[in-house]
Amino acid sequence: MSSYSELHRPQFHFSAKKNWINDPNGLVYHDGIWHLFFQHNTEAPTWGPMWWGHAVSNDLLHWRQLDHALHPDEMGSMFSGSAVIDHHNAAGFGKDAMLLFYTAAGNHATPPRPFVQCLAFSVDGGQTFTKYKHNPIVDWMQADNRDPKVVWDDTSQKWVMALYLEDERYCLLSSSDLKEWSRIQDIVLPGTYECPDFFPLVDEDGVNRWVFSGAGSGYLIGQFDGNKFVAETELQHYDGGPNNYAAQTWSNTPDGRRIQISWMAGGLYPEMPFNQQLSIPVELTLLGTGSDARLARRPVPELSALYCKKIEVDQKVIANGSPFSVKTDSKLLDISFKIARNTSKGLYLLIRGQYLAFDWAENTMTMTPSGTVKMVGDKPPVRIPDAPSLIVRILVDVTSVEVFLNEGEISASYCFLPGGYESAIEMHTYSGQQVVENFEMHELKSVWTE
Ligand code: FRU
């Protein structure tokens, strides 16, 4: 049994009691409970045979890990997928059954079994799961097709499945009974692979639009009429950091909330019983409209329930040789402040020994933390808007930093291993002056010790 108090254990981010995890799967809200399933090798702290692990929460922060929900079978490992609540009993397993859609990842039997899409259901609110006896529900189409994301479409009154095919290609399928699926469209997401998500969101003009995203945070926004998705934007990225991968959003949420969680791929947790962590859950909204539409991501407001000690500084002038140091014994912080362009070339933050740099001349934000593997490949520095000022929010956990700029308009996720440091937060500028305003720092309680 884990005490969740090991040296590198995240204290307000989800990690498994032990062994390897990767993608979040089957995110669904049901009867007051947030369900989180996840790719899990229950046998080792490295990627390997995949189970669906399972955890539940009342507030998206305090998770209780349950027994795994899906185990590998003769059709292969249990790869990524999604979940819905079948309110109208379309599939015939019962009203309000919880349905899990997953990929059975095949094997090298003779003849070899390919990757296919399968269904499992629960009629006891997600306590026990039964695999559908006529699996697969979607036959092999090509390559390692995988990661079914199922969503309800109000316009066509049908269920829609987004599926990853191969290279940068995905497809959409549609169904009335969640068991028989027909392919309706192929979609290309340039430079983007695996783990589709597909969901509606209302834009700033009150118009319903659809977001189609892949694992590396690339996404398109467009119109969907139940048969065809037509992109209206260029490909954009909702996270500029090296450690955001395989994000999914919860289905069946209250109040139309669209909440996303990602795998913080690439963090290192040396000698720990567990390996990998998930991101902070974020609330998604759409800014702009039409070809200008874009996603904003904000940490869920539930986070403020973890606030304890607060440190506030109205204004601080930083100059070369006179940094701003904030001493705290806490490793769990929610920090926000405003910075405006002054005479400084940039602002350099040291967060528990890791540099985060805002460069006013280049309009970039960069962080190259120690102790991380770039699983998402090399991303260019994050562009910051060419505006007079910037609102910065930073969440710091034991081994991660998540940055949200201008109320979530820009975000970036980083994993790190701390080196030595004197102050948890230091702000430097090496040329000119930098004013920091409305500095507010909350120390956070651990979700495991409350
Ligand atoms: C993404 C991914 C998925 C696959 C799963 C296997 O990280 O490769 O495409 O279903 O992980 O664990």
Boltz pocket constraint, residues with backbone or C-beta under 6 A from the ligand:
constraints:
  - pocket:
      binder: B
      contacts: [[A, 22], [A, 23], [A, 39], [A, 50], [A, 78], [A, 79], [A, 80], [A, 103], [A, 146], [A, 147], [A, 194], [A, 195], [A, 215], [A, 246]]
      max_distance: 6.0
